[in-house]
């Protein structure tokens, strides 16, 4: 599969989707002007990946901040992940960031995907 | 030079109200990024605690993007209000984030009942409402919002959202919103 590798900016996250090297990561800040447009290629890529997924997938979320429009799209991403066998989400949050920890808990309650909350 | 006194008055008014940043004008994503960067720098320079900084940042983003998405252009013969305002104040015990923007009269009742509903909920009620809206499955609005901004501001700040409406005439109303983020 092709690789998605987006550099993070002040309002968009860094995204790596690389099946060959087994890296699946969304990190940084997500507050794009048009979150639906921004996440469209990510959702398309993941929909393809569901049909040819690796035997095991670890998906890392390491978000520092996301706006409410992005939260809807993050839920869409997680919903696609429900269709992948043996997938686990690693949800990272700064040790003192209770809001990001709670966001991880809430997302884990909304989708049928295994979550591990990881303070750092 | 009494015509120059407004500069002094403005400065005094800002000092008196502990306002650290004011932006008046057109709101775009580029402006949003600049305002956020300035406010972040300001909080960094006084060594603000990272948890507070994140909450203020959070509320600022939702406020600014609300205006980018929903602020209405409004121009009349005697009033030139086609722009919005954003301010941050820093008190001893809190940050105050305020916005004001013109909106259409017919949307006022809906907005008011939405804010009243949010203000009537406690922490758990807000969490339940957030989850209801996000899994509602209705997707984003035609303006690209999730319909979660005010709920999120209430949750992150832990305070009621204060608001007011001033009639502008010509079918428009000026909407003012104030969110308080406690320090420590």
Boltz contact constraints between the chains, C-beta under 6 A:
constraints:
  - contact:
      token1: [A, 10]
      token2: [B, 33]
      max_distance: 6.0
  - contact:
      token1: [A, 11]
      token2: [B, 33]
      max_distance: 6.0
  - contact:
      token1: [A, 31]
      token2: [B, 61]
      max_distance: 6.0
  - contact:
      token1: [A, 33]
      token2: [B, 29]
      max_distance: 6.0
  - contact:
      token1: [A, 34]
      token2: [B, 144]
      max_distance: 6.0
  - contact:
      token1: [A, 36]
      token2: [B, 140]
      max_distance: 6.0
  - contact:
      token1: [A, 67]
      token2: [B, 61]
      max_distance: 6.0
  - contact:
      token1: [A, 68]
      token2: [B, 146]
      max_distance: 6.0
  - contact:
      token1: [A, 68]
      token2: [B, 148]
      max_distance: 6.0
  - contact:
      token1: [A, 68]
      token2: [B, 149]
      max_distance: 6.0
  - contact:
      token1: [A, 68]
      token2: [B, 152]
      max_distance: 6.0
  - contact:
      token1: [A, 69]
      token2: [B, 145]
      max_distance: 6.0
  - contact:
      token1: [A, 69]
      token2: [B, 146]
      max_distance: 6.0
  - contact:
      token1: [A, 72]
      token2: [B, 146]
      max_distance: 6.0
  - contact:
      token1: [A, 75]
      token2: [B, 134]
      max_distance: 6.0
  - contact:
      token1: [A, 96]
      token2: [B, 51]
      max_distance: 6.0
  - contact:
      token1: [A, 110]
      token2: [B, 135]
      max_distance: 6.0
